[in-house]
């Protein structure tokens, strides 16, 4: 059986030495690129299942790699970077990256984020009218949500918000992306409004809304669906 290939785009030899055995032990083939141009070429020519991308590359900013790749490919991109400014995280996610992991990082977290991004890519390629996640079933056609087989009633806007998040499970979605998609461009800065609706969803869906497991917060950036 062919192993899925993960392309690591990073100019630090130590990162490649660390990630290669970890990824191989997890069942992946590992491809390497040390520059942005080499990474873009590898995506085009070698068709990896996913990309782990540093932002501080010697020939270009990693954000340029995301932007150029997204012009023609939906390959999952998990950014792995020492940059931790919130504005930069939001920018790279808005450009189309699927997730962002800060250096220094735990290999367990990176692997979990990578698995989630790969799952999302598979489900997006063959999306059906019914989406299942743990003990939840979101029926997009009938606009129903079942938790443990029992229906949970949501308002129309609550359902639209949940459906958007579930469609993007495996990805971090920014406040701006959510607000633009669910409420429209005129509301893309109304983050407090979004927090209210997320709070309402958690109250209806989470076993413990104070410790959510379904709708997770990425502080100052956005939200993601918890899958593990």
N, C-alpha and C positions, 0 to 999 in steps of 0.2 A: 504494500500500500504506500502511495506517495505521501510523504510528509508535507504539511503546509510550510511554505517558506516565509520567514520573517526577515525583512530588510532592515538592518541597523545602520542609520546614517549618523555618524559621529566621528569627529576628528581626534578623539582621545583613545589611544591604544588600550588604556586601562579599562575603558568601558567595554570595548570589544572582548578583551580577555575575560572580563567578568560575565558579560551577557551570553557569550557563545555557549559555554558549557551549561549554563542555567536554561537557556532556550532549548538546547539539544536534549537535555534531560527531561524537558517537558514535552518532547515529541515533535519539535519543529526543526526544519532545516534552516540554517542561518546564512543570509547573504550580507555582504559588507560593502559600505561605501564611506569614504572619508571626506567627501565634499558634497556640496549641494548639487552641482552638475552631475556628478557620478550617481547620486541618489535618484535624480530625475530620470537619467538614462536607464538605471536599473529597474525602476518602476515600469518604464516603457518596454524594456527588452526582456525582463525576467518575470514579470507578472507576479510579484509576491502577494501572499495572502493579506499581509499587513506591514506597516512601516513603523519603526520606532525612530523618532527624529529628534536630534538636538537642534537648538536654535542658533547656537554660536558656532557656525561653520566658517572655514577659512576663506571661502570664495563668495559667500552670500549669506544673508540672514535666513534662518530656517523658515520664517514667515513667507519669504518669497518661494521657497520650495512648496509649501502648502498651497499657495495661490496658484502656482504654475501647474502642479499636479491636479488640483481640483478643476482646472479648465477642461480636463478630459478623462479623469479617472475618479472613481468613488472608493478606491482602496482605503481601508481603515488606517488612520494616522494617529498614533499616540505620541505626543510630544514629551520628551524627557529632557528637562533643562534645569540649569541652576538659577535661571531668572525667575523671580517670584513676585514681580509686580503684578497686582491684580489687573491693571489696565492692559498689560501685555498678554496675560492669560485670556482675557476677554477678546482681544484682537485676534489672536491665533485661532480661538474657537469660532469666532465669527467668520474667519476666512475659510473654515471647513475642517479643521482638525477635530478628531473624535474625542480626544481626552488629553489631559495634561498632568504629568507626574513630575514633581520637583526633585532635583538632586540636592542633597543625598537622598537615596530612595531605598525602600525595602523591596527585594526581589519578589516577595509574595504579593505586595500591592501591585507592582508592575504587571505580573502575570495575570492577576485577577482583572485588571483594567484591559489587558490585551485580549483575554478570553471574552470579556463582555463586548468589546469592539468587533471581534470576529463573529460572535453570535448575532449581533445587530446586522452585520453585513449579509449574513446568510438569510435572516428573516426578512430583511428589506428586499432581497432579490426575489423572494417568493411570498410576499405579504398576502395574507388571507383576510377575510372579513372578521375572523375571530383570533384574538391574540391571548395567549396564556402565559402567565407569569406566576410562579409559585402556586399559591392557592387562589389566585385571581383569574378570572376570565373576562376579557373586555370584548364585547360583541359590537363591532363598529357598525354593522348593518342595522341591528336592532337598537343600538345605542343603550345597551344594558351592561351592567357590571355585576358579576357574581363573585362573592367571596365565600369560599368553602361551600359552593353550591347554592347559597342564598343570595337573592338579589339585594343590592345596596342602591338606594335611590339617590341620584345626583341631579342637580340642576343642569340645564343645557350647557351653561358655561363651564361648570365643574367637569362635565363629561368631556367637553372639547379640550380642556386643559389636560386631563388625565390621558386622553387619547393621543395628544401630541407627545407627551412625555413617554408613553409606552411605545409609540411608533419609533421613538429615538432611544429606546433602551440600549444600553451599552455606550451611550454618548453623554458627555456633559453638554447641556444646552444652556445658553446664557439667558439672563433676564430679558435682554433685548430680543433675542430670537423667539422666545416664548410669547412675549407681549405682542410682537409684530404679527406672529402667526395666529394667535387666538383672539386678540383684541383689535389688531390693525395698526398701521404705522403711526397713527396719531397718538397711540398710547405706549410707544416703545420705551418711554422713560418712567412710566408709572410703576416703579418697583414695589412701592408699598401696597398698591392695589393687588399685585401678584401675590405678595406675602399673605394677604388676607385669604385669597382663594386657596393657596397651598395649605394654609392652616385649616380651612374648612374641609378640604379633601382628607387631610391627615386625621381630623376628628371623626370622619365617617369610615375611613378604611384601615387605619393603623390600630393594632392591639394596644399600643401605648404611644399616643401622639407626641409625647415629650421625648420619646426615643424612637423615632421613625425608622422603619426598615424598608419601606417601599419607596417613598419619595425622599431622597437624601439631598441635603444642602451642600453646595460647593460655596463656601463663604465668600461673599462679595462678587461671585461670578454667576451662579445660576443653580440649576438642579440636575439630578440624574436619578434614574430608576435603579434601586438596589436590587441586584439579581443574585448575589452570593449569600 
